[in-house]
Amino acid sequence: MLTLIIMMACGGSADKPDGESETPVDLSGWTGGDFDFQTVSVDDGCLSGAFEALFMPDGPATPHNFEYPIYIPSYADLPENYSIDLREPFVEMPVNVDSADGLTYSIRGSVMESVELGSSAYGDCVVTMSVDADLTPVTLDIAEGSAEINISDARGSDDLCPVFESDTCVVSLGLSATR
């Protein structure tokens, strides 16, 4: 009874301070299609953050647009295998898209074998990048998610490749996609 009186006196509920309950978004009309992606955040666990500029070249406060739209299939078409095009220095990447729960899209084990680091400090160094990503629709036209990029096997002929503290370093990205 005391809880009810306090909630009435404050005019709110546990869900929202203005007394309205949270209404879930109806995603039953969600369909696949081409989406414009952005990197909205980066957590660079490699070389004290040296790779941050590779994923967000205008700085961590400025979302970075992907160069090409990326196709997201409808749930009814899953699982689906195809390739996506990314901007330089990234290369075309094969993806296997699935959804274990019928809500979150999962990409696991996508590999780009030879990504150029693109800095004169690293010479002709290339690395292997393995990508795992999750993406969840939040409205009928917007999805949000994250990607974990494991960077390994730095190699080049001029001995300018960075030396990682372990065999693999990880960069985590926050992603947004808009139809």
C-alpha positions as CSV (number, residue, x, y, z in Angstrom):
1,M,0.0,0.0,0.0
2,L,2.9,2.4,0.9
3,T,4.4,1.7,-2.6
4,L,1.1,2.6,-4.3
5,I,0.8,5.8,-2.3
6,I,4.4,6.9,-3.1
7,M,4.0,6.1,-6.8
8,M,0.7,8.1,-6.9
9,A,2.3,11.0,-5.0
10,C,5.3,11.1,-7.4
11,G,3.0,10.7,-10.5
12,G,5.2,8.0,-12.0
13,S,5.7,4.3,-12.5
14,A,8.7,2.0,-12.5
15,D,8.8,2.0,-16.3
16,K,8.8,5.8,-17.0
17,P,9.0,8.8,-14.8
18,D,5.9,10.5,-16.4
19,G,3.6,7.6,-15.4
20,E,3.3,6.1,-18.9
21,S,4.3,2.5,-19.4
22,E,6.9,1.5,-22.0
23,T,5.2,0.5,-25.2
24,P,7.1,-2.0,-27.2
25,V,7.7,-1.2,-30.9
26,D,5.8,-3.4,-33.3
27,L,8.4,-4.9,-35.6
28,S,6.0,-7.4,-37.3
29,G,6.4,-5.3,-40.5
30,W,10.2,-5.5,-40.5
31,T,11.6,-6.4,-43.9
32,G,15.0,-6.8,-45.3
33,G,16.7,-4.4,-47.7
34,D,19.6,-2.1,-48.2
35,F,20.7,-0.1,-45.2
36,D,23.2,2.8,-44.8
37,F,25.5,1.9,-41.9
38,Q,27.5,4.0,-39.6
39,T,30.2,3.3,-37.0
40,V,29.0,5.3,-34.0
41,S,31.6,4.2,-31.4
42,V,34.9,2.4,-31.2
43,D,36.7,0.7,-28.3
44,D,40.2,0.0,-29.7
45,G,42.0,-2.7,-27.7
46,C,44.9,-2.7,-30.1
47,L,48.2,-0.9,-29.7
48,S,46.9,1.6,-27.1
49,G,44.1,2.8,-29.5
50,A,46.2,3.2,-32.6
51,F,43.6,1.6,-34.8
52,E,40.8,4.0,-33.8
53,A,41.4,6.2,-36.7
54,L,41.1,3.3,-39.1
55,F,37.5,2.7,-38.1
56,M,36.4,6.3,-37.2
57,P,38.8,8.6,-39.3
58,D,37.1,11.8,-38.2
59,G,37.5,11.1,-34.5
60,P,35.5,9.2,-31.9
61,A,32.8,11.9,-31.6
62,T,32.0,11.8,-35.3
63,P,30.0,8.8,-36.6
64,H,31.6,7.3,-39.8
65,N,29.4,6.4,-42.7
66,F,30.1,3.2,-44.6
67,E,30.8,3.9,-48.3
68,Y,28.2,1.4,-49.6
69,P,24.7,0.3,-48.5
70,I,24.7,-3.1,-46.9
71,Y,21.9,-5.7,-47.5
72,I,20.1,-7.1,-44.5
73,P,17.9,-10.1,-45.4
74,S,14.3,-10.6,-44.1
75,Y,14.1,-13.1,-41.3
76,A,12.2,-15.6,-43.6
77,D,15.3,-15.7,-45.8
78,L,17.7,-16.8,-43.1
79,P,20.2,-18.2,-43.0
80,E,21.7,-16.4,-45.9
81,N,25.3,-16.2,-47.3
82,Y,26.5,-13.4,-49.5
83,S,29.3,-10.8,-49.7
84,I,29.3,-7.2,-48.7
85,D,31.4,-4.3,-50.0
86,L,33.2,-2.1,-47.6
87,R,35.3,1.0,-48.1
88,E,39.1,1.0,-48.6
89,P,41.3,-0.3,-47.0
90,F,38.7,-3.0,-46.2
91,V,37.9,-5.5,-48.8
92,E,34.8,-7.4,-49.9
93,M,33.8,-9.6,-47.0
94,P,31.7,-12.8,-47.2
95,V,29.0,-13.0,-44.5
96,N,26.8,-15.7,-43.1
97,V,23.7,-14.1,-41.6
98,D,21.4,-15.9,-39.2
99,S,19.1,-15.3,-36.2
100,A,18.9,-17.8,-33.4
101,D,16.1,-15.9,-31.6
102,G,14.2,-14.4,-34.6
103,L,15.1,-10.9,-33.6
104,T,18.9,-10.3,-33.5
105,Y,20.8,-10.9,-36.7
106,S,24.1,-12.6,-36.1
107,I,27.2,-12.7,-38.3
108,R,29.9,-15.0,-37.1
109,G,33.4,-15.8,-38.4
110,S,33.5,-13.5,-41.4
111,V,37.1,-13.1,-42.5
112,M,39.0,-10.5,-44.5
113,E,42.4,-12.1,-45.2
114,S,44.5,-9.1,-46.3
115,V,43.5,-5.6,-45.0
116,E,46.1,-2.9,-45.6
117,L,46.7,-0.8,-42.5
118,G,47.1,2.2,-44.8
119,S,49.6,4.2,-42.8
120,S,53.1,5.1,-43.9
121,A,54.1,4.1,-40.4
122,Y,53.1,0.5,-41.1
123,G,54.6,0.3,-44.7
124,D,53.1,-2.5,-46.7
125,C,51.7,-4.3,-43.6
126,V,48.5,-6.2,-44.0
127,V,46.5,-8.0,-41.3
128,T,43.7,-10.6,-41.1
129,M,40.5,-9.3,-39.6
130,S,37.8,-11.7,-38.3
131,V,34.4,-10.1,-37.7
132,D,31.5,-11.2,-35.5
133,A,28.5,-8.8,-35.4
134,D,25.0,-8.6,-34.0
135,L,22.3,-6.3,-35.3
136,T,18.8,-5.8,-33.9
137,P,16.0,-3.7,-35.4
138,V,14.7,-1.0,-33.1
139,T,12.2,0.5,-35.5
140,L,10.9,-0.6,-39.0
141,D,13.7,1.5,-40.6
142,I,16.6,1.5,-38.0
143,A,18.7,-1.3,-36.6
144,E,21.5,-1.0,-34.0
145,G,24.3,-3.3,-33.0
146,S,27.9,-4.1,-32.4
147,A,30.8,-5.8,-34.1
148,E,33.9,-7.3,-32.6
149,I,36.9,-7.3,-35.0
150,N,39.8,-9.6,-34.1
151,I,43.0,-8.4,-35.8
152,S,45.8,-10.9,-36.3
153,D,48.6,-12.1,-38.5
154,A,50.4,-8.8,-39.2
155,R,52.7,-9.3,-42.1
156,G,54.7,-7.2,-44.6
157,S,58.0,-7.2,-46.5
158,D,59.5,-4.1,-45.0
159,D,59.3,-5.1,-41.2
160,L,57.1,-2.1,-40.3
161,C,54.1,-4.1,-39.0
162,P,53.0,-3.3,-35.5
163,V,53.8,-5.9,-32.8
164,F,50.7,-7.0,-30.9
165,E,50.9,-7.8,-27.2
166,S,49.0,-11.0,-28.0
167,D,48.3,-13.1,-31.1
168,T,45.0,-11.3,-31.6
169,C,43.9,-7.8,-30.7
170,V,40.2,-6.8,-30.6
171,V,38.4,-3.6,-31.8
172,S,34.7,-3.3,-30.8
173,L,32.4,-1.1,-32.8
174,G,29.0,0.3,-32.1
175,L,26.9,0.3,-35.3
176,S,23.7,2.0,-36.6
177,A,21.9,1.1,-39.8
178,T,19.1,3.2,-41.5
179,R,16.9,2.1,-44.4
